[in-house]
Amino acid sequence: METWDAIRARRNVRAYEDRAIAPDHLDRILEAGWRSPSASNRQHWDFVLVTEPSQLQELSTVWTGAGHLAKAKAAIVLVLPEPEDGRYRTIDQYDLGQATMAMMLAAADLGIGSGHAAIGDQEACRRILRTPTDHICAYMLAFGYPADRPLKPIAKPNRRPIAEVVHRGRW
Ligand SMILES: Cc1cc2nc3c(=O)[nH]c(=O)nc-3n(C[C@H](O)[C@H](O)[C@H](O)COP(=O)(O)O)c2cc1C
């Protein structure tokens, strides 16, 4: 898919076909995250790939808005070390956002749908993934071939009017 088409086609996909994702496609999605820029090239992130259905089912319970993970074919959990200083908290979140979008666009390029999920129950996530206690399970991305929302460029996305969002030269 052309980059511009992938940008316009990406949307949250939360229902998936019962079709496995090839391991090399998952590797490419992970590599997209790995290649992402981060402030001072800190790379304060770890990505935990989960493909085991029982683990995906468990992860679907760590947040009320994470139900779609139960039927996903894979998930990537974005894990952050506790920031050494409070001022890095925003920076690290910004960096994770960049890695997230890179992975979602790489997936869209391959025709693979993706869906965000936040994490409420840190203890449960740590137990499921065995992450260290000085790390935070920040967000999850679910992946699978779309069952209900085809990845085609969206002509009219559900967004605030562009003229209201974009300011040129001054507010
Ligand atoms: C930081 C962040 C957290 C999100 N958390 C969830 C979530 O927990 N569950 C969910 O279903 N969607 C979640 N979303 C998806 C948003 O609801 C979605 O991106 C937004 O409604 C725009 O829709 P689109 O991605 O289809 O364009 C999250 C998105 C972001 C950026």
Ligand as a Chemical Component Dictionary entry (heavy atoms), coordinates in Angstrom:
data_LIG
# 
_chem_comp.id                   LIG 
_chem_comp.type                 NON-POLYMER 
_chem_comp.pdbx_formal_charge   0 
_chem_comp.three_letter_code    LIG 
# 
loop_
_chem_comp_atom.comp_id 
_chem_comp_atom.atom_id 
_chem_comp_atom.alt_atom_id 
_chem_comp_atom.type_symbol 
_chem_comp_atom.charge 
_chem_comp_atom.model_Cartn_x 
_chem_comp_atom.model_Cartn_y 
_chem_comp_atom.model_Cartn_z 
_chem_comp_atom.pdbx_ordinal 
LIG C1  C1  C 0 -3.822  6.734 23.834 1  
LIG C2  C2  C 0 -4.967  5.959 23.232 2  
LIG C3  C3  C 0 -5.648  5.049 24.006 3  
LIG C4  C4  C 0 -6.711  4.314 23.459 4  
LIG N1  N1  N 0 -7.327  3.371 24.221 5  
LIG C5  C5  C 0 -8.276  2.590 23.672 6  
LIG C6  C6  C 0 -8.859  1.538 24.422 7  
LIG O1  O1  O 0 -8.510  1.283 25.584 8  
LIG N2  N2  N 0 -9.789  0.763 23.826 9  
LIG C7  C7  C 0 -10.203 0.990 22.539 10 
LIG O2  O2  O 0 -11.048 0.236 22.057 11 
LIG N3  N3  N 0 -9.673  1.998 21.794 12 
LIG C8  C8  C 0 -8.719  2.808 22.329 13 
LIG N4  N4  N 0 -8.157  3.824 21.595 14 
LIG C9  C9  C 0 -8.611  4.071 20.208 15 
LIG C10 C10 C 0 -9.336  5.412 20.007 16 
LIG O3  O3  O 0 -10.605 5.359 20.586 17 
LIG C11 C11 C 0 -9.376  5.690 18.502 18 
LIG O4  O4  O 0 -8.071  5.818 18.015 19 
LIG C12 C12 C 0 -10.170 6.951 18.168 20 
LIG O5  O5  O 0 -11.518 6.801 18.519 21 
LIG C13 C13 C 0 -10.082 7.306 16.685 22 
LIG O6  O6  O 0 -10.541 6.209 15.908 23 
LIG P1  P1  P 0 -9.627  5.530 14.770 24 
LIG O7  O7  O 0 -8.374  5.016 15.427 25 
LIG O8  O8  O 0 -10.490 4.410 14.238 26 
LIG O9  O9  O 0 -9.320  6.556 13.763 27 
LIG C14 C14 C 0 -7.105  4.548 22.118 28 
LIG C15 C15 C 0 -6.399  5.466 21.344 29 
LIG C16 C16 C 0 -5.327  6.156 21.879 30 
LIG C17 C17 C 0 -4.551  7.109 20.994 31 
# 
loop_
_chem_comp_bond.comp_id 
_chem_comp_bond.atom_id_1 
_chem_comp_bond.atom_id_2 
_chem_comp_bond.value_order 
_chem_comp_bond.pdbx_ordinal 
LIG C1  C2  SING 1  
LIG C2  C3  SING 2  
LIG C2  C16 DOUB 3  
LIG C3  C4  DOUB 4  
LIG C4  N1  SING 5  
LIG C4  C14 SING 6  
LIG N1  C5  DOUB 7  
LIG C5  C6  SING 8  
LIG C5  C8  SING 9  
LIG C6  O1  DOUB 10 
LIG C6  N2  SING 11 
LIG N2  C7  SING 12 
LIG C7  O2  DOUB 13 
LIG C7  N3  SING 14 
LIG N3  C8  DOUB 15 
LIG C8  N4  SING 16 
LIG N4  C9  SING 17 
LIG N4  C14 SING 18 
LIG C9  C10 SING 19 
LIG C10 O3  SING 20 
LIG C10 C11 SING 21 
LIG C11 O4  SING 22 
LIG C11 C12 SING 23 
LIG C12 O5  SING 24 
LIG C12 C13 SING 25 
LIG C13 O6  SING 26 
LIG O6  P1  SING 27 
LIG P1  O7  DOUB 28 
LIG P1  O8  SING 29 
LIG P1  O9  SING 30 
LIG C14 C15 DOUB 31 
LIG C15 C16 SING 32 
LIG C16 C17 SING 33 
# 
